[in-house]
Amino acid sequence: MSADYITMTIPKQKRIALIAHDAKKEELIKWCEDNRNILSRHELCGTGTTARMITDRTNLQVKGYNSGPLGGDQQIGAKIVEGRIDFVVFFSDPLTAAPHDPDVKALLRIAQVYDIPMANNKATADFMIQSKLMDEPYDHKVINFQKNIDNRANTLGK
Ligand SMILES: O=C(CO)COP(=O)(O)O
């Protein structure tokens, strides 16, 4: 019988998503500048406006998806599901209501489901980026989605 969890590997060169709400964009740009040496060793992407501003201001290459309110958080969530993003730094704004709050919550949830390291503020991002694991592959256990489907189809189909 197959296992409930499978081992996935976050590679040594990580695919990092960078996201900031408007009130936090300056803080994230400064953080990227302060950590440019480390970040430049990894593959970077982000929601549209955040990605563009980081590239403009730091010269780091950041692939941009759609803007957050237009589905960018969901695109990043989908890439996590597909195993194509494995590290997230999201400086979210806890003091401003956003129209796409459900998308933000969905991204948080899917990062939890897939056991993806995710920093929601600068202190967490500092601890994560300084971790020795940034320079190593990291094995972690993720739900065996094939077995999950098999179980559900068998149970619900009865
Ligand atoms: O709203 C965002 C994340 O929820 C960020 O989107 P932008 O990077 O396009 O501003």
The ligand as a Gaussian input file, in Angstrom:
#p B3LYP/6-31G(d) Opt

LIG

0 1
 O       -1.462000      42.319000      -3.734000
 C       -0.434000      41.702000      -3.670000
 C       -0.359000      40.458000      -2.896000
 O       -1.571000      40.055000      -2.341000
 C        0.775000      42.159000      -4.374000
 O        0.491000      42.457000      -5.722000
 P        1.433000      43.453000      -6.501000
 O        2.827000      42.953000      -6.351000
 O        0.989000      43.413000      -7.942000
 O        1.225000      44.812000      -5.887000

